[in-house]
Amino acid sequence: MKSRAGATAKTALITGASSGIGEALARCFARDGHALVLVARSADKLQALARSLSGEFGVRVVVIPADLSVPGAAAALAAGLKRRRIGVDILVNNAGVLEPGAFVKMAPRRHQELIDLNVSGLTAMLAQFVPAMVERGQGRVLNVASIAAFQPVPALATYAATKAYVLSLSESLSEELRGSGVTVTALCPGITNTPMVSTAAAQSQGLTRLPGVLVGDVDKVAAEGYRACMNGEVIRVPGLLNLAATLAGRATPKWLLRRIAGTLGRTVM
């Protein structure tokens, strides 16, 4: 299969593809002629998206329902693709979960669920698919983190910590794999208009009071992530306001950053 640019199409595996940024990223890859492997828990949504993308762009789309928070799920996914002789050229780790609220008011089980998917599931996917990319001498990885990765975020403490892990791991791997033909990109969006954020907003009045200018468009965020991945960038923060906030945060003393974040965080608890 040839992409619209004329090069041989690659296969992109996208997790959390049934909605939000994952769905928008799937459309970006399909538009450029890439074959797709779509992974999420919702089989019905994945099938509907697969029909839409294959019909509109004429690309091959494979659907694999899976819960990547379950131990062994990534290994089972990799084994299944190997049996079907489907190689993964581009890995998009988008699957994740968000939970707002004070740390002590969340059930221990919920903290663990965030860690199981945002950290353990993502790491397992990298461990399963990146070695084969390195062996072939080519491949791309896009890990979806968050601007929350750059600073402490009271009222999103566990979520922010998991995204800090994703950013740190992405930066480390990008340098570790330099010269291997494999690139690793961390996409760090701000608050984006997705079903996951809408659900979180329903639990937090503070999130519903955010000005519209601070809420990113999902298609624009995905387009920036796609370009950054294909260009081999290490970090991409979509949106000028988000980028400015990130740069300012890195230049601000840690104690002051914690105080500011704490003041803002208490408004959404």
N, C-alpha and C positions, 0 to 999 in steps of 0.2 A: 504494500500500500504506500502511496506517495502522499506527502503533505502538500498543502497549497503552496508552500515555499519551494517544492520540488524535491526536497530531500526525503530519504526513506523514513516513513513514519515510525515513531517509537511508541512503546506501550507505557501508559501512565497508570499507576495504581493509586487511587484516591480513597482515603478513609474518611468516614463521616460525610459521605457524598450525597446523602439523601436530602439535605437542605442546607440553607445558609451559605457560608463561604465555600464549603465543599462542593455543593451543587454548582455554584458560580464558577469555581475552578474547573470542574468537569466540562462545563460549556466552553471555557477558554481553550482547554486542550483539544476538545473535539473540533472546535472551529478551525484549528490549525492542522487538523487531519490525524491526530494521534488516536491510536486504539486505546481503549479504556478498560480498566478493571475497577468496578465501583464496589466499595465495601461500606456497610453500615448495618445497624440492627434491623431496620425497617425494610423487609423484602418488597412490600407493595410499592413504597416510594421509589426504591431503586429500580424496579421493573418499569415504572412509569417514566422515570428519567431516562432509562436506557432506550426505551421506544422513541422518546422525543429526540434524543441526541443522534441515534442511528438514522432516524427518519430525516432529520434536518441536515445532518452533515455527512451521512453515508459512511460512518466509521463503525468498526466492530466494537461492541460493548459487552463485556462479561460482567454479570452481577453475582456477587457472593455475599449473602447476608452473614454477618458475624458480629459478636460482641467481643471487642478487643480488650476489654477489661478482665476477661476470664483468662487465667493462666493457661498457657498452651495454645491460645487462639491464633496467635501470629504464626507459630510453628505449623499448625494445622493448615492455615491459609497458604503458607509457602509450599507445603507438601502437595496440596491440592493443585496449585498452579504448575508445579513441576510435573505432576502426572499428566496434566493437560498440555504440557510443553509450551507454556506461556511464560516468557521471560519478562521481567520488569526492568525497564530502562529508566523510569522516573518514578520515584516514591514520594507521594504527598501525604504527610502525616497531619491530617486535619481533625481527626476525631478527638473530641474533648468535651468536658462538662464544666459548667459554671454554677456556683452556688453563692449568693450574697448573704450577708448577715454576720452577726457577732460570732466569733469562734466558739465561745462557751455555750451558745444557744443552738449550735448545730450538733446533731447526733454523731457519735464517734464513727458509726457506719458510713455516714455521708462524707466525712473527711477522707476515709479510706477509699471510697468510690472515686473521688477526685484523683487521688494518687494512683489508683489502679489503672485508670484510663489515661490521664494526662501524662503520667510519668512512666509507669510500668508497661503499659500497652505500646506507647510510642517507642520506648527503648527496645522492646522485643521486636517491633517491626524493623527497626534499624539493624538489629543484630541478625535478623533473618535475611534481609535483602541487600544490604550494603556490601558484604563480602563478595557476593557474586558480581556486583558492579565493578569492584576493584579488580577482580580476576579478569573481567573483560576489558578493563582499561577505560571504561566510560560509564557515565550515569549521573543523574541529578537527584537531589533530595530537597524537598521543600517541607520544612517543619513550621506549622502554624503556632506561633507563640502569642504574645500580646504586649502592648506597651506596659502592662502591669508587671512584666518581667524585669523592668529597669528600676523598680523602687518598691518599698513596702507599701501595701495597700490595706489598711485596716478596713474591716467589713468585707474584704475579699482575701483574707490572709492566706488560706490554704491554696486557693486558686492562683493567686499571684506567685506564691512559692513554687507551685508546679510549673508555671510558665517561666520563672527564672531558671529553673532546671533545664527547660527546653532550650532557652536561649544560650545558656552556658554550654550545654552539650553540643549545640549546633556550631557555636564558635570554635570549640575545641576540635570537633571533627573536621571542620572546614580547613583548619590548619594542619591537622594530622594527615589529611588526605591530599594535601597540596602536591601536585605533580602526578597524581594517580589517574587523572582523567575523570574523577568523581568530584562534584561540587555539592556543597551543603549550604542551603539558604534558610534563614529564619525570617518569617513574615511576622511582623509585630503590629497588628492593627489596634486601633483604639476601639471605643464602643462602636459597634457596627449593627446596622438594622437587620438582625437575623432572628429566627424563631427562638434560639437559645437566649438571646438578650431580652426578647419580649417576655419570655417566661420569667427571667430573673427580675425584670422591671415590675412584673405583677406581684412580686414578693417584697419589693422595696420601693416605697414612695419617693425616695431620693432619686432613684434612677429615672423615674417618670418625669421629674422636674428638670432634667438636663435640657439645655438649649439644643435646638435642632442642628445647629452648626457643629456641635460636638459629636453628632451621630453620623458615622460614615455610611456611604452607599455600598452595599455588598458587591455589586458588579464592579465598581471602581477599585475596591480593595482587592478583589480576585484578580483583576487585570494587572494591577501593580505586582501582586505576588507572582503571577505567571511570568511576567517580563523579567522580574528579578531572578527567578529560578532559571529561566532559559539563558540569562546572561551570566549566571554563576555568581551573582552578588551574595555576600555573606549575610547582611542584615538589610531588611527593607521595612521602613516605618511609613505606611501610607498616610497621606494628608499632611499639609504644612503645619497645622496647629499641633498635631501629634508629634511630628518631628521636632518642632521647637520645644515642646514640653519635655521631650526625651533628652534633648541636648541640655536644656536648662537644669533638668534633674541631675544629670551627670556632673554638672558644675557646682551643684548646691551641696553644702556640708551635710553629712548624713544625719546629724542630730536635727537640723532644721527641716530636712526633707521628711523625717519621721513626724515632726510636729505638724507640718502642713498637711501631710497625708492623714494624720490622726484627726485633725479638725474636720477635714472633708469627709473622712470615713464615718465619723459619728453622725453625720447628717443623713446617712442612708441605713443606719442600723435599725 
